[in-house]
Amino acid sequence: MKKILVAALLAALLACTAAGAGAQSWPARPPRLVSQFPPGGGTDLIARNLMPRLAEAFGQQFILEHRPGAAGNIAAEMVAKSSPDGYVMLIANNTLVIQAAMPQKLPFDVVKDFAPIAVVASTPVALAVHPSMPVKSVKELIALARAQPGKIPYSSCGTGTAMHLAGELFKQLAKVDMTHVPYKGCGPAIVDGIGGHLPVLFNTITNTTPQAKAGRLRIVALASATRSPVDKSLPTIAEAGLKGFDADIWFGFMAPAGTPREIVARMNSELNRIVRLPEVVERLSEQLFDVRRGTPEDFSALIKADIAKWTKVVRDANIKPE
C-alpha cells in the first residue's frame, strides 16, 4: 500500500512539474483566437486591434479564426472542448451570457467550462428615436409610452440579442408596455428606423451615431451604467431614474477551464497593459469602444451577475429562443 501511495504521489508531482514547465514555456507556437462572429463585427475589430501587441509581448503571432453561427455558440463550444493548454482562446462578447440566460440547453456551461481572462472593452447600446417623435429624453419617452400602452413599437437587432434585452429591461424597470419588433440584424433595423417605420430603436452606438450626426435619428440615452468616455455628452438611461440600468456590450478573452493559472495571469497582465497604451485607446475610441480592465476574478463575477440579471429579464418577458 505504501508503494502505491508513493507512486501516486510521485506521479502527481511529475504532472504538476510538467504543467508548470509547460506554462513557463508558453507560447511555443502561435495561439489561436476564436471569434464567435464573422469578420467586421465588434469582436473582430477588438481582436485585430490587440493582436499585433500580443504578438510583440509573447514573441508569437496570434491567429484569428472565425467560427460564426448559432448566436456564437459554435465557437464557444469549440473552445470549451479544446485542450486547456493556452493555445485556443475565445474572444467573446456578452451574447455568451445572454445565451446562457435563455430557456435552452447549451452544449457547454458558461461558468464551469471556461477560464475567464479579462474584459478588454465595451460599447454601449443606444436608445434612439426618429426625429418625428416628440421625445428628447428618457422621461419623455416613458411618459409617452404610459399614455399609449402597447402602441409604441421598438426595434432590436433580433430576438435574444443585447439590444432586445435592453429594450425588455427598459420596459420592466420603467413599467411601460411597448411592442418589440425583432429584425434580422442591426442594419435592417437602422434602415427602418431612419425611415420612421419603427420610431424607437435599441441599436448599437456604432450604427446610431452617424445617423444622429446627420439628423436622421436622435440618440436619447445610452444603456450603459455610466456615461461613455467616448462621448460624455450623452446621458444614460440610469440617470433618468431607472436605477442600476446597465445593458452595454462587453468584449473579453476566455480560455477552456483548466488552463494553467500562470497562462491566464500572463494574458490578463498583458491585455490590461495593452489596452492602456495611448495609441490603442485612441484607436478603440475612434471605433466607439470604451476600454475596460480588470482581473480574471472580476470577469468571472461579471459573467455570473449577468447570467442572473438576464435570466430574470428573459423569464419575466417570457422570451423564447428562435
Long-range contacts (C-beta under 8 A, 24 or more apart in sequence): 19-260, 20-260, 20-262, 22-85, 22-260, 23-86, 23-260, 23-261, 23-262, 23-263, 24-262, 26-85, 26-86, 26-260, 26-262, 26-263, 26-266, 27-58, 27-59, 27-60, 27-86, 27-87, 28-60, 29-60, 29-87, 30-60, 30-61, 30-62, 30-63, 31-58, 31-60, 31-62, 31-63, 31-86, 31-87, 31-88, 31-89, 32-62, 32-63, 32-64, 32-65, 32-87, 32-88, 32-89, 33-62, 33-63, 33-64, 33-65, 33-89, 33-90, 33-91, 33-253, 34-65, 34-66, 34-67, 34-75, 34-78, 34-79, 34-88, 34-89, 34-90, 34-91, 35-64, 35-65, 35-66, 35-67, 35-68, 35-75, 35-91, 36-67, 36-68, 36-72, 36-73, 36-74, 36-75, 36-76, 36-90, 36-91, 36-92, 36-93, 36-95, 36-96, 37-66, 37-68, 37-72, 37-93, 38-66, 38-68, 39-66, 42-93, 42-123, 42-204, 42-206, 42-249, 42-251, 42-289, 43-91, 43-92, 43-93, 43-251, 45-287, 45-289, 46-91, 46-120, 46-121, 46-251, 46-284, 46-289, 47-91, 49-280, 49-283, 49-284, 49-287, 50-120, 50-271, 50-274, 50-275, 50-280, 53-270, 53-274, 53-277, 53-280, 54-270, 54-271, 54-274, 57-270, 57-273, 57-274, 58-270, 71-95, 71-99, 71-160, 72-96, 72-99, 73-99, 73-106, 73-107, 73-108, 76-106, 76-108, 76-110, 77-106, 77-107, 77-108, 79-114, 79-254, 79-255, 79-256, 80-107, 80-108, 80-109, 80-113, 80-114, 80-256, 80-257, 81-108, 81-113, 81-256, 82-256, 83-256, 84-115, 84-255, 84-256, 84-257, 84-258, 84-259, 84-260, 85-259, 85-260, 86-255, 86-259, 86-260, 86-263, 86-267, 88-255, 88-256, 89-117, 89-253, 89-254, 89-255, 89-267, 90-114, 90-253, 90-254, 90-255, 91-251, 91-252, 91-253, 92-251, 92-252, 92-253, 92-254, 93-162, 93-249, 93-250, 93-251, 93-252, 94-162, 94-249, 94-250, 94-306, 95-161, 95-162, 96-303, 97-303, 97-306, 97-307, 97-310, 98-160, 98-161, 98-162, 98-165, 98-306, 98-310, 99-160, 100-307, 100-310, 100-311, 101-306, 101-307, 101-309, 101-310, 101-311, 101-313, 101-314, 102-160, 102-314, 102-319, 102-320, 102-321, 103-314, 103-315, 103-319, 103-320, 103-321, 104-321, 110-303, 110-307, 111-300, 111-303, 111-304, 111-307, 112-257, 113-256, 113-257, 114-254, 114-255, 114-256, 114-257, 115-254, 115-255, 115-256, 115-257, 115-258, 115-259, 115-264, 115-296, 116-252, 116-254, 116-296, 116-299, 116-300, 116-303, 117-252, 117-253, 117-254, 117-255, 117-264, 117-267, 117-268, 117-271, 117-296, 117-299, 118-252, 118-253, 118-267, 118-268, 118-271, 118-272, 118-293, 118-294, 118-295, 118-296, 118-299, 119-250, 119-251, 119-252, 119-292, 119-293, 119-294, 119-298, 119-299, 119-302, 120-251, 120-252, 120-253, 120-271, 120-275, 120-291, 120-292, 120-293, 121-250, 121-251, 121-275, 121-284, 121-289, 121-290, 121-291, 121-292, 122-224, 122-248, 122-249, 122-250, 122-251, 122-289, 122-290, 122-292, 123-204, 123-205, 123-206, 123-248, 123-249, 123-251, 123-288, 123-289, 123-290, 124-205, 124-222, 124-223, 124-224, 124-228, 124-248, 124-249, 124-290, 125-162, 125-163, 125-166, 125-202, 125-203, 125-204, 125-205, 125-222, 125-223, 125-224, 125-247, 125-248, 125-249, 126-201, 126-202, 126-203, 126-204, 126-205, 126-208, 126-209, 126-219, 126-221, 126-222, 126-223, 126-234, 127-166, 127-170, 127-200, 127-201, 127-202, 127-219, 127-220, 127-221, 127-222, 127-223, 127-237, 128-193, 128-200, 128-201, 128-203, 128-208, 128-211, 128-212, 128-217, 128-218, 128-219, 128-220, 129-199, 129-200, 129-201, 129-217, 129-218, 129-220, 130-193, 130-194, 130-196, 130-198, 130-199, 130-200, 130-217, 130-218, 131-215, 131-216, 131-217, 131-218, 132-196, 132-199, 133-199, 133-200, 133-218, 135-218, 135-220, 136-218, 136-220, 137-220, 137-221, 137-235, 137-240, 138-174, 138-220, 138-221, 138-235, 138-237, 138-239, 138-240, 138-241, 138-242, 139-240, 139-241, 141-200, 141-220, 142-174, 142-176, 142-240, 145-174, 145-176, 145-177, 145-178, 146-175, 146-176, 149-176, 149-177, 150-177, 150-178, 150-179, 151-179, 152-178, 152-179, 152-199, 152-200, 153-178, 153-179, 153-180, 153-181, 153-198, 153-199, 153-200, 154-178, 154-179, 154-180, 154-181, 154-198, 154-200, 154-201, 154-202, 155-181, 155-182, 155-183, 155-189, 155-192, 155-193, 155-198, 155-200, 155-201, 155-202, 155-203, 156-180, 156-181, 156-182, 156-183, 156-189, 156-201, 156-202, 156-203, 157-182, 157-183, 157-185, 157-186, 157-189, 157-203, 157-204, 158-182, 158-183, 158-184, 158-185, 158-322, 159-319, 159-320, 159-321, 159-322, 160-319, 160-321, 160-322, 162-247, 162-249, 163-189, 163-202, 163-203, 163-204, 164-202, 164-319, 165-247, 165-310, 165-313, 165-314, 165-319, 166-202, 166-223, 166-247, 167-202, 168-313, 168-314, 168-316, 168-317, 168-319, 169-223, 169-245, 169-247, 169-313, 170-202, 170-223, 170-237, 170-242, 170-245, 171-317, 172-313, 172-316, 172-317, 173-242, 173-243, 173-244, 173-245, 174-242, 193-217, 204-249, 205-230, 205-288, 206-287, 206-288, 209-288, 222-248, 223-247, 223-248, 224-248, 224-290, 228-288, 228-290, 229-285, 229-290, 229-291, 230-285, 230-288, 230-289, 230-290, 248-290, 250-292, 250-302, 251-289, 251-292, 252-292, 252-299, 254-299, 264-296, 265-296, 268-295, 268-296
